[in-house]
Structures are given as C-alpha cells and as structure tokens.
C-alpha cells in the first residue's frame, strides 16, 4: 500500500504538470493576442508563480517518484526483498519522527523570529542602502544574513539547515543587535541544536534499529509474504494499459460499461438455482443463531 501511494502521487504530479502546461499555452496565446509584451519575457523576469515554473517543479518531483517505483519490484529478489521491507518500515518511523521534529522546529522558529525580526529588518536596510546609509552599492553579507530570521518561514528554514551544520554563529551578528538579545538568540539556537541532534536524532536511530531487528528476525517470512502480495497484484482485474494512459477510455471500458448498464436496467427478476441455494444457507444460519 505504501508503494502504491508513491506511484499514485507520481501520477498525480504528472497530470498536474500537463494541466499547468495547457494553462500556460492558453495564457501565452491570450497575451500574444492582447499584445501586452509579456509573452516573450526572458525567464529571469518571469513571475515567481509562473505556471511553467510550477510545472517544472511538479515534473521534477514526479521523476523522483517514478524512479522510486523500481523499489516496489525488489520484492521478487530474495536478497533485495527483505531490504525493501525494512525500508518501508523505516519510512513509517521517519514519518512518526517528523511530526515530533516539526513541532520542535516550529516552536523554536516562532521564538527566534519574534526575538530577531527587528534586527533582520535593519540588516535588510543595510543590504539595499549600503553600510553608511547613502552608498547605493549593496552589502552582500547583509543581503545573505537578513533573510535568516526575517519571517517565520525563513526562520524555520534556518533551523532546518542548522540540523546539517550549514548555519554558523555569524548569522547572529545583526545590525544594531544588543548583547543581551544576541545572548538569548544564541542560547535558543544552542538549545535547539542539543534537542535536535542529541535527543531527536538518537531517538530516530533507535526507532529505525528496532524496526530493522523486527524485520531481520522474520526476514524470510516477511519477504515471502511481500512477494506473494506482489504476485497477486498482477492477477487482479486492473487497467489494460499502464498509468497515466489508463485515464483514456479503451474498448474494454466501453464493454464493461455496456454490461453494467445491461445488468442495471435489463436484468430479469428470476433467481438462479445457485442464488436460491445461497439464500437458503443464509436463512438457515440466521435461524440457528450462528451469526
């Protein structure tokens, strides 16, 4: 079921990418007809939410999900099958861990944004006006620093990348910041690093290790069960063609629709002998109190 969800998400993103491409085509045709001059803008001048940019992001993500479909076939191999099962169980552990991690991240992001947003705004002014307030040449270090705590979203990103050691303490050297405020900012940042790295990361490792031990103890049984489920999925009455082409009606779909309409509106009210036997058995079971 987990891998089918991955396949489903990939197909949805492919379809959304096509929808945005079609919407972009009509939008460009409308701009050309109105002669607004925006139909031939270079890419760097496009709007941040341009349909083609959204479509490219969806298409890139769909390629990732499409490649991950190969993991679903690992169940056939006796060596890769147990590994695929362990990976599926660990994904569940990561999702459980992610909820706790998101709560901690959001809590510290709210606190640090409330503490440092004013100084981040002063750093932004330095970025666009220069260090002396009159020079038009921007200060590139300030242009990189002011975004760290400018709003809640940027603060959350800063703390997330801090988990990988990509944020240093120089980002707390903001314009006009007082020593007391800087101390509290560093204290909150250090507390977040301790909770995230020492506590939560080790908790995730312990959860994944526990799941791996459970699977490894019954690796052969788990693998055979997963392989059987994979085989049975090919015996089911599914689509004639693979997705996303299965959204196009086929002659078999038309035949199934005709049969359904025939059973729905043209079926006789006569009951077959097999159905009568089933009805008798059901009545016998109900009368004798087996249910």
WOCOR-V627497 format. One record per residue. N is the residue number from 1. RES is the residue in three letters. PHI is phi as a letter, one per 40 degrees, with the letter a starting at -180 (NA if undefined). Layout:
n res phi
N RES PHI
N RES PHI
//
This chain:
n res phi
1 UNK NA
2 UNK c
3 UNK c
4 UNK c
5 UNK c
6 UNK c
7 UNK c
8 UNK c
9 UNK c
10 UNK c
11 UNK c
12 UNK c
13 UNK c
14 UNK c
15 UNK c
16 UNK c
17 UNK c
18 UNK c
19 UNK c
20 UNK c
21 UNK c
22 UNK c
23 UNK c
24 UNK c
25 UNK c
26 UNK c
27 UNK c
28 UNK c
29 UNK c
30 UNK c
31 UNK c
32 UNK c
33 UNK c
34 UNK c
35 UNK f
36 UNK c
37 UNK g
38 UNK c
39 UNK c
40 UNK b
41 UNK c
42 UNK c
43 UNK c
44 UNK c
45 UNK b
46 UNK c
47 UNK c
48 UNK c
49 UNK b
50 UNK c
51 UNK d
52 UNK c
53 UNK c
54 UNK c
55 UNK c
56 UNK c
57 UNK c
58 UNK c
59 UNK c
60 UNK c
61 UNK c
62 UNK c
63 UNK c
64 UNK c
65 UNK c
66 UNK c
67 UNK c
68 UNK c
69 UNK c
70 UNK c
71 UNK c
72 UNK c
73 UNK c
74 UNK c
75 UNK c
76 UNK c
77 UNK c
78 UNK c
79 UNK c
80 UNK c
81 UNK c
82 UNK d
83 UNK c
84 UNK c
85 UNK c
86 UNK c
87 UNK c
88 UNK c
89 UNK c
90 UNK c
91 UNK c
92 UNK c
93 UNK c
94 UNK c
95 UNK c
96 UNK c
97 UNK c
98 UNK c
99 UNK c
100 UNK c
101 UNK c
102 UNK c
103 UNK c
104 UNK c
105 UNK c
106 UNK c
107 UNK c
108 UNK c
109 UNK c
110 UNK c
111 UNK c
112 UNK c
113 UNK c
114 UNK c
115 UNK c
116 UNK b
117 UNK c
118 UNK c
119 UNK c
120 UNK c
121 UNK c
122 UNK c
123 UNK c
124 UNK c
125 UNK c
126 UNK c
127 UNK c
128 UNK c
129 UNK b
130 UNK g
131 UNK c
132 UNK c
133 UNK g
134 UNK b
135 UNK c
136 UNK c
137 UNK c
138 UNK c
139 UNK c
140 UNK c
141 UNK c
142 UNK c
143 UNK c
144 UNK c
145 UNK c
146 UNK c
147 UNK c
148 UNK c
149 UNK b
150 UNK c
151 UNK a
152 UNK c
153 UNK c
154 UNK c
155 UNK c
156 UNK c
157 UNK c
158 UNK c
159 UNK c
160 UNK c
161 UNK c
162 UNK c
163 UNK c
164 UNK b
165 UNK g
166 UNK c
167 UNK b
168 UNK b
169 UNK c
170 UNK c
171 UNK c
172 UNK c
173 UNK c
174 UNK c
175 UNK c
176 UNK g
177 UNK c
178 UNK c
179 UNK c
180 UNK c
181 UNK c
182 UNK c
183 UNK c
184 UNK c
185 UNK c
186 UNK c
187 UNK c
188 UNK c
189 UNK c
190 UNK c
191 UNK c
192 UNK c
193 UNK c
194 UNK c
195 UNK c
196 UNK c
197 UNK c
198 UNK c
199 UNK c
200 UNK c
201 UNK c
202 UNK c
203 UNK c
204 UNK c
205 UNK c
206 UNK c
207 UNK c
208 UNK c
209 UNK c
210 UNK c
211 UNK c
212 UNK c
213 UNK c
214 UNK c
215 UNK c
216 UNK c
217 UNK c
218 UNK b
219 UNK c
220 UNK c
221 UNK c
222 UNK c
223 UNK c
224 UNK c
225 UNK c
226 UNK c
227 UNK c
228 UNK c
229 UNK c
230 UNK c
231 UNK c
232 UNK c
233 UNK c
234 UNK c
235 UNK c
236 UNK c
237 UNK c
238 UNK b
239 UNK c
240 UNK c
241 UNK b
242 UNK c
243 UNK c
244 UNK c
245 UNK c
246 UNK c
247 UNK c
248 UNK c
249 UNK c
250 UNK b
251 UNK d
252 UNK c
253 UNK c
254 UNK c
255 UNK c
256 UNK c
257 UNK c
258 UNK c
259 UNK c
260 UNK c
261 UNK c
262 UNK c
263 UNK c
264 UNK c
265 UNK b
266 UNK b
267 UNK c
268 UNK c
269 UNK c
270 UNK c
271 UNK b
272 UNK c
273 UNK c
274 UNK c
275 UNK c
276 UNK c
277 UNK c
278 UNK c
279 UNK c
280 UNK c
281 UNK c
282 UNK c
283 UNK c
284 UNK c
285 UNK c
286 UNK c
287 UNK c
288 UNK c
289 UNK g
290 UNK c
291 UNK c
//
